[in-house]
Amino acid sequence: MKFAQPAWLVLLVLLPLLGAAAVVVARMRGRQWAAFIAPRLRGALLKRGSTLPRWFALLFLLAACAAITIALARPQGDAGVRTEKSLGRNLLIALDLSRSMRVADIKPDRLSRAKMVIYELLESMPNERVGVIGFAGNAYIYAPLTVDHQAVRETVEQIDETWTTQGGSNLGEAIKLASETLRKTSQKNNALVILSDGEKHDGHLDDIIDQARESGVFILAIGVGTEDGDYVPSPDFPGGRMVDRRGQPVVSRLQADVMRKLATETRGRYAVAGTGADIASMVGDAVKDLDAFEIEGRERAVSIEFYQWLLFPALVFLLASILAATRWRGVNPALVATAIMLAPGPARADKVSAAKEALKKGNQTEARDAYRKLADGTRSQEHKARFHLGEATAAYRAKDFRGARSAFSQAMMSGEPKVRGSAHLGTGKTLFQLGWQSLAGEPYPDDAANSPTLADFDAIVRKKLEEVRAGDESGSDPTAMEALITNWADGVRHFDSALAANPTDRSAAHNRAVVMTYLKRLQELLEEEREQAEQSMPQPRQGEGKPEPRKPGEGDPREEGEPEEEGQDQKGPKQQGDQGDQGEDDEDPKDGSGDEEEKPDDKSGKKEDEEESGESPRDPNESPEERARRILKENADLEKGPLTPGRREFNPPEKDW
């Protein structure tokens, strides 16, 4: 047995000290009483009891502390050795160690950048068996194939161009050594990653490539450097730059054609380090296509934990210590009975659960009031929004659509997209119900089987238009059609907001399609009504009736030289813009003055109402049917899908202060 954290065992030394301190304190108390009271009076003044329970309590307490201390040290047992196994592939990395890899055309230099690529490969492929080959004039295996990536990383950190004994860049030798090494693994498919600038390669690559292809080696060539290149550094030459026989500095450039040939002819891939390409992902995707095999990893010792076996005795000893130290004769039975009587009874039902249960059972009024009280009694904005959503749902089911609309609006203040989407969906359905109720006089049926057909809708709309045409005689509201169109247009926008919050909401998409169907059909019916009204209007004969109102920008026909009929000004109604002729007429101007004084007041009052409601201004010569058609035309872009309307609740400002 061993301990995973043996430092905790030091606390065991303190336990005997605590016991000795308790004994000393008990004796000191006895001596104090002996000095204070005469021996002949001790029996009468002191009521001595047995000290044995107290010593048992101390003993149990020390035992509990000892058990807890040993449990903290985590005693463990040896259960043998387990070898880790995983599925992986062979990945051999060939690193160019020639002097040209010290060229600084990419920062910090080519060799350092190649090492960074190797580190990324080791992190992205933890289950692969990786090895490293270094090559220059010759090739050598510096790290054999292993799953110990930490050992491979340490080797790569130390390796540099001084590890090679012969200069040059013999790619053929590196590929040959890699092919022979991978062939010994008995795996048909293996990967070779070459990190090199491809310059000054020695040997015949064609033969080596054929050998690699026959061995099932896929070459992933990673070019390191740039095609512009830079000078080759060397401390052995004056100025720190390598020179050729003619005394000219040697410039090394990336030979992309060589690296690309190695990759394409072995069905591999080619990339350039430092260009932003995700080389680790490219190599990982290529390696995944190879055949995986079971790899035996490190051997790990398996331990069994025993600390849980000490926790239960520690709790038992602690409870026994408490019971032993309790003076049972001093416990008042009346106090125990009082405590039992004052113990809290069964907790009353949670208010939230009660509201949910009422909503589930169909007690909509009770559920609505319960959710409203919960919303008023909480300070959390998120909880308040959720409670308002429950209140709105109950109000909607109770056919209280105005109350539901108000509660749904408050639920939109939630920070959760799902809650906001549900609030927008409920608002859209509520606005549709308000519009339908103003049209048909009753809510839209919830059951799909009882949904009205388009023929029923046509009959309801035509009946409503007849009531509107009758005006005050039937007592119908002439603005009902306008409120209907406004509610349905706003409902479509709320359905769009619900779909934006939850694109998979089928209910929002279905309801939007239903409302758009009714809006289109309503537009067609209003157009038919307008055409019928125009056909039924009597056409004025030539020379009779009042002239048609001029369009803005058109001049007075009298200015164009057209003849004016005699007496037209006196008999016909005054046209706007003819007030300058009133002084020349024999007719009393007071006949029309009263009307002209009342019209501005009416217009100003209507304009203020329309500005407060956010609707477009009303034309005094516009009939309710024409105004309804105009509102439909203004909202015709709803058919294009989700919009960005200019209303505060749909397009909140970036700053709200």
QUITA-V679048 format. One record per pair of residues at least 24 apart in sequence whose C-alpha atoms are under 10 Angstrom apart, sorted by the first residue. I is the first residue (numbers start at 1). J is the second residue. Records with the same first field share a line. If there is no record, write none. Layout:
I->J / J
This chain:
1->75 / 76 / 77 / 78 / 303 / 304 / 305 / 306
2->73 / 74 / 75 / 76 / 77 / 78 / 303 / 305
3->70 / 71 / 72 / 73 / 74 / 75 / 76 / 77 / 305 / 306 / 307
4->72 / 73 / 74 / 75 / 76 / 303 / 305
5->70 / 71 / 72 / 73 / 74 / 75
6->69 / 70 / 72 / 73 / 74 / 75
7->69 / 72 / 73
8->68 / 69 / 70 / 71 / 72 / 73 / 74
9->66 / 69 / 70 / 71 / 72 / 73
10->69 / 70 / 73
11->65 / 66 / 69 / 70
12->62 / 65 / 66 / 67 / 69 / 70
13->66
14->62 / 66
15->61 / 62 / 63 / 65 / 66
16->62
18->58 / 62
19->55 / 58 / 59 / 61 / 62
22->55 / 58
23->55 / 58
52->324 / 325
53->321 / 323 / 324 / 325 / 326 / 327
54->321 / 322 / 324 / 325 / 326 / 327
55->321 / 324 / 325
56->320 / 321 / 323 / 324 / 325
57->317 / 318 / 319 / 320 / 321 / 322 / 323 / 324 / 325 / 326
58->318 / 320 / 321 / 322 / 324 / 325
59->317 / 318 / 320 / 321
60->314 / 316 / 317 / 318 / 319 / 320 / 321 / 322 / 324
61->314 / 315 / 317 / 318 / 319 / 320 / 321 / 322
62->314 / 317 / 318 / 321
63->313 / 314 / 316 / 317 / 318 / 321
64->310 / 311 / 312 / 313 / 314 / 315 / 316 / 317 / 318 / 319 / 320 / 321
65->314 / 315 / 317 / 318
66->310 / 314
67->307 / 309 / 310 / 311 / 312 / 313 / 314 / 315 / 317
68->307 / 310 / 311 / 312 / 313 / 314 / 315
69->307 / 310 / 311 / 314
70->306 / 307 / 310 / 311
71->305 / 306 / 307 / 308 / 309 / 310 / 311 / 314
72->307 / 308 / 310 / 311
73->307
74->304 / 305 / 306 / 307 / 308 / 310
75->303 / 304 / 305 / 306 / 307 / 308 / 309 / 310
76->302 / 303 / 304 / 305 / 306 / 307
77->302 / 303 / 304 / 305 / 306
78->301 / 302 / 303 / 304 / 305
79->301 / 302 / 303 / 304
80->300 / 301 / 302 / 303 / 304
81->299 / 300 / 301 / 302 / 303
82->297 / 298 / 299 / 300 / 301 / 302
83->296 / 297 / 298 / 299 / 300 / 301 / 302
84->295 / 296 / 297 / 298 / 299 / 300
85->127 / 294 / 295 / 296 / 297 / 298 / 299
86->127 / 128 / 147 / 292 / 293 / 294 / 295 / 296 / 297
87->127 / 128 / 129 / 291 / 292 / 293 / 294 / 295 / 296
88->125 / 126 / 127 / 128 / 129 / 130 / 147 / 287 / 288 / 290 / 291 / 292 / 293 / 294 / 295 / 296
89->125 / 127 / 128 / 129 / 130 / 187 / 189 / 190 / 191 / 287 / 288 / 289 / 290 / 291 / 292 / 293 / 294 / 295
90->127 / 128 / 129 / 130 / 131 / 145 / 146 / 147 / 182 / 185 / 187 / 189 / 190 / 191 / 192 / 287 / 290 / 291 / 292 / 293 / 295
91->121 / 125 / 128 / 129 / 130 / 131 / 132 / 145 / 146 / 182 / 190 / 191 / 192 / 193 / 217 / 218 / 283 / 287
92->129 / 130 / 131 / 132 / 133 / 141 / 143 / 144 / 145 / 146 / 178 / 179 / 181 / 182 / 190 / 191 / 192 / 193 / 194 / 217 / 219
93->118 / 121 / 130 / 131 / 132 / 133 / 134 / 141 / 143 / 145 / 174 / 178 / 191 / 192 / 193 / 194 / 195 / 219 / 220
94->131 / 132 / 133 / 134 / 135 / 139 / 140 / 141 / 142 / 171 / 174 / 175 / 177 / 178 / 192 / 193 / 194 / 195 / 196 / 221
95->132 / 133 / 134 / 135 / 136 / 139 / 156 / 159 / 160 / 171 / 174 / 193 / 194 / 195 / 196
96->133 / 134 / 135 / 136 / 137 / 139 / 160 / 161 / 168 / 169 / 170 / 171 / 174 / 194 / 195 / 196 / 197 / 198 / 224
97->133 / 134 / 135 / 136 / 137 / 138 / 139 / 159 / 160 / 161 / 162 / 163 / 164 / 167 / 168 / 169 / 195 / 196
98->134 / 135 / 136 / 137 / 160 / 161 / 162 / 163 / 164 / 166 / 167 / 168 / 169 / 170 / 196 / 197 / 199 / 200
99->136 / 160 / 161 / 162 / 167 / 168 / 169 / 232 / 233 / 234 / 242 / 252
100->136 / 161 / 168 / 169 / 196 / 197 / 198 / 199 / 200 / 225 / 229 / 230 / 231 / 232 / 233 / 234 / 242 / 250 / 251 / 252 / 253 / 254
101->160 / 161 / 195 / 196 / 197 / 199 / 224 / 225 / 232 / 233 / 252
102->160 / 161 / 225 / 230 / 231 / 232 / 233 / 234 / 252
103->197 / 224 / 225 / 226 / 229 / 230 / 231 / 232 / 233 / 234 / 251 / 252 / 253
104->225 / 226 / 229 / 230 / 231 / 232 / 233
105->224 / 225 / 226 / 227 / 228 / 229 / 230 / 231 / 232 / 252 / 253 / 254
106->224 / 225 / 226 / 229 / 230 / 273 / 274 / 275
107->225 / 274
109->224 / 225
110->195 / 196 / 197 / 223 / 224 / 225 / 226 / 273 / 274
111->159 / 160 / 161 / 195 / 196 / 197 / 224 / 225
112->157 / 160 / 224
113->195 / 224 / 225 / 273 / 274
114->156 / 194 / 195 / 196 / 222 / 223 / 224 / 225 / 273 / 274
115->153 / 156 / 157 / 159 / 160 / 195
116->156 / 157 / 273
117->195 / 222 / 273 / 274 / 278 / 279 / 280
118->152 / 153 / 156 / 193 / 195 / 279 / 280
119->149 / 152 / 153 / 156 / 157 / 280
120->278 / 279 / 280 / 281
121->279 / 280 / 281 / 283 / 284
122->147 / 148 / 149 / 150 / 152 / 153 / 280
123->149 / 280
124->280 / 281 / 283 / 284
125->149 / 280 / 281 / 283 / 284 / 287
127->295 / 297
128->284 / 287 / 292 / 293 / 295
129->295 / 296 / 297
130->191 / 192
131->178 / 181 / 192
132->156 / 178 / 192 / 193
133->174 / 175 / 177 / 178 / 192 / 193 / 194
134->159 / 160 / 161 / 163 / 164 / 174 / 194 / 195
135->161 / 163 / 164 / 165 / 166 / 167 / 168 / 169 / 170 / 171 / 172 / 173 / 174 / 175 / 177 / 196
136->161 / 163 / 164 / 165 / 166 / 167 / 168 / 169 / 170 / 171 / 173 / 174 / 196 / 200 / 201 / 202
137->164 / 165 / 166 / 167 / 168 / 169 / 170 / 171 / 172 / 173 / 174 / 201 / 202
138->164 / 165 / 166 / 167 / 168 / 169 / 170 / 171 / 172 / 173 / 174 / 177 / 202
139->164 / 165 / 166 / 169 / 170 / 171 / 172 / 173 / 174 / 175 / 176 / 177 / 178
140->164 / 173 / 174 / 177 / 178
141->174 / 177 / 178 / 181
144->181
145->181 / 182 / 185
146->295 / 296 / 297 / 298
147->295 / 296 / 297 / 298
148->297 / 298
168->199 / 200 / 201 / 202
169->196 / 197 / 198 / 199 / 200 / 201 / 202 / 203
170->198 / 199 / 200 / 201 / 202 / 203 / 204 / 205
171->196 / 198 / 199 / 200 / 201 / 202 / 203 / 204 / 205 / 208 / 258 / 259 / 262
172->201 / 202 / 203 / 204 / 205 / 206 / 207 / 208 / 209
173->201 / 202 / 203 / 204 / 205 / 208
174->208
175->205 / 208 / 209 / 211 / 212 / 217 / 219 / 262
176->205 / 207 / 208 / 209 / 211 / 212
177->212
178->212 / 217
179->208 / 209 / 211 / 212 / 213 / 214 / 215 / 216 / 217 / 218
180->211 / 212 / 215
182->212 / 215 / 216 / 217
183->212 / 215 / 216 / 217
187->215 / 216 / 217 / 290 / 291 / 292 / 293
188->214 / 215 / 216 / 217 / 290 / 291
189->215 / 216 / 217 / 218 / 287 / 289 / 290 / 291 / 292
190->215 / 216 / 217 / 218 / 219 / 287 / 290 / 291 / 292
191->216 / 217 / 218 / 219 / 220 / 268 / 283 / 286 / 287 / 290
192->217 / 218 / 219 / 220 / 221 / 263 / 268 / 283 / 287
193->218 / 219 / 220 / 221 / 222 / 263 / 268 / 269 / 270 / 283
194->219 / 220 / 221 / 222 / 223 / 224 / 259 / 262 / 263 / 270
195->220 / 221 / 222 / 223 / 224 / 259 / 272 / 273
196->221 / 222 / 223 / 224 / 225 / 254 / 255 / 256 / 259 / 272 / 273
197->221 / 222 / 223 / 224 / 225 / 226 / 227 / 229 / 252 / 253 / 254 / 255 / 256 / 258 / 259 / 272
198->222 / 223 / 224 / 225 / 252 / 253 / 254 / 255 / 256 / 257 / 258 / 259 / 260 / 262
199->252 / 253 / 254 / 255 / 256 / 258 / 259
200->252 / 255
201->255 / 258
205->258 / 261 / 262
206->261 / 262 / 265
208->262
209->261 / 262 / 263 / 265 / 266
210->265 / 266
211->266
212->262 / 265 / 266
213->265 / 266 / 267
214->266
216->266 / 267
217->266 / 267 / 268
218->262 / 263 / 264 / 265 / 266 / 267 / 268 / 269 / 286 / 287 / 290
219->259 / 260 / 261 / 262 / 263 / 264 / 265 / 266 / 267 / 268 / 269 / 270
220->259 / 260 / 262 / 263 / 264 / 266 / 267 / 268 / 269 / 270 / 271 / 279 / 282 / 283 / 286 / 287
221->256 / 258 / 259 / 260 / 261 / 262 / 263 / 264 / 268 / 269 / 270 / 271 / 272 / 283
222->256 / 259 / 260 / 263 / 269 / 270 / 271 / 272 / 273 / 279 / 283
223->254 / 255 / 256 / 257 / 258 / 259 / 260 / 270 / 271 / 272 / 273 / 274
224->253 / 254 / 255 / 256 / 259 / 271 / 272 / 273 / 274 / 275
225->252 / 253 / 254 / 255 / 256 / 272 / 273 / 274 / 275
226->252 / 253 / 254 / 255 / 256 / 272 / 273 / 274 / 275
227->252 / 253 / 254 / 255 / 256
228->252 / 253 / 254
229->253 / 254 / 255
230->254
352->387
355->387 / 390 / 391 / 394
356->390
358->394
359->390 / 391 / 393 / 394 / 397
360->394
362->394 / 397 / 398
363->394 / 397 / 398
364->391 / 393 / 394 / 395 / 396 / 397 / 398 / 399
365->391 / 394 / 395 / 397 / 398 / 400
366->391 / 394
367->391 / 392 / 393 / 394 / 395
368->392 / 393 / 394 / 395 / 396 / 397 / 398 / 403 / 404 / 407
369->394 / 395
370->394
372->407
381->411 / 413 / 414 / 415
382->411 / 413 / 414 / 415 / 416 / 419
383->411 / 414
384->410 / 411 / 413 / 414
385->409 / 410 / 411 / 412 / 413 / 414 / 415 / 416 / 419 / 420 / 423
386->410 / 411 / 412 / 413 / 414 / 416 / 419 / 420 / 423
387->411
388->412 / 413 / 414 / 423
389->414 / 419 / 420 / 422 / 423 / 426
390->423
392->423 / 426 / 427 / 430
393->422 / 423 / 426
396->426 / 427 / 429 / 430 / 433
397->446
399->430 / 433 / 434 / 442 / 443
400->430 / 434
401->427 / 429 / 430 / 431 / 432 / 433 / 434 / 437 / 443
402->430 / 431 / 433 / 434
403->430
404->429 / 430 / 431
405->429 / 430 / 431 / 434
406->430
409->649
412->649
413->649
416->501
417->498 / 500 / 501 / 502
418->498 / 501 / 502
419->498 / 501 / 502
420->497 / 498 / 501 / 502
421->494 / 495 / 496 / 497 / 498 / 499 / 500 / 501 / 502 / 503 / 505 / 508
422->495 / 497 / 498 / 499 / 501 / 502 / 505 / 508
423->494 / 495 / 497 / 498
424->491 / 492 / 493 / 494 / 495 / 496 / 497 / 498 / 499 / 501 / 508 / 650
425->491 / 492 / 493 / 494 / 495 / 496 / 497 / 498 / 499 / 505 / 507 / 508 / 509 / 511 / 512
426->491 / 494 / 495 / 498 / 508
427->490 / 491 / 492 / 493 / 494 / 495 / 498
428->487 / 488 / 489 / 490 / 491 / 492 / 493 / 494 / 495 / 496 / 497 / 498 / 508 / 511 / 512 / 515
429->487 / 488 / 491 / 492 / 494 / 495 / 508 / 511 / 512 / 515
430->487 / 488 / 491
431->484 / 486 / 487 / 488 / 489 / 490 / 491 / 492 / 494
432->484 / 485 / 486 / 487 / 488 / 489 / 490 / 491 / 492 / 511 / 512 / 514 / 515
433->484 / 487 / 488 / 491
434->483 / 484 / 487 / 488
435->480 / 481 / 482 / 483 / 484 / 485 / 486 / 487 / 488 / 489 / 491
436->460 / 484 / 485 / 487 / 488
437->480 / 484
438->464 / 477 / 479 / 480 / 481 / 483 / 484
439->463 / 464 / 465 / 480 / 481 / 483 / 484
440->464
454->517 / 518 / 521
457->518 / 521 / 522
458->518 / 521 / 522 / 524 / 525
461->521 / 522 / 525 / 526
462->522 / 525 / 526 / 529
465->525 / 526 / 529 / 624 / 625
468->624 / 625
469->623 / 624 / 625
478->623 / 624 / 625
479->624 / 625 / 627 / 628
480->624 / 628
481->522 / 624 / 625 / 627 / 628 / 629
482->624 / 625 / 627 / 628 / 629 / 630 / 631 / 632
483->628
484->519 / 628
485->519 / 522 / 523 / 628 / 629 / 631 / 632 / 635
486->615 / 628 / 631 / 632 / 635
488->512 / 515 / 516 / 518 / 519 / 635
489->515 / 516 / 519 / 631 / 632 / 634 / 635 / 636 / 638
490->635 / 638 / 645
491->515 / 516
492->516 / 635 / 638 / 639 / 641 / 642 / 643
493->638 / 641 / 642 / 643 / 644 / 645 / 650
494->642 / 649 / 650
495->641 / 642
496->638 / 641 / 642 / 643 / 644
497->642 / 643 / 644 / 650
498->642
499->642
500->642
512->638 / 639 / 641
513->639
516->636 / 638 / 639
519->632 / 635 / 636
520->632 / 636 / 639
522->628 / 629 / 632
523->628 / 629 / 630 / 631 / 632 / 633 / 636
524->629
525->629
526->625 / 626 / 628 / 629 / 632
527->625 / 626 / 629
529->625 / 626
530->625 / 626 / 629
544->568
545->572
546->571 / 572 / 573 / 574 / 575
547->572 / 573 / 575
549->575 / 576
550->575 / 576
614->647
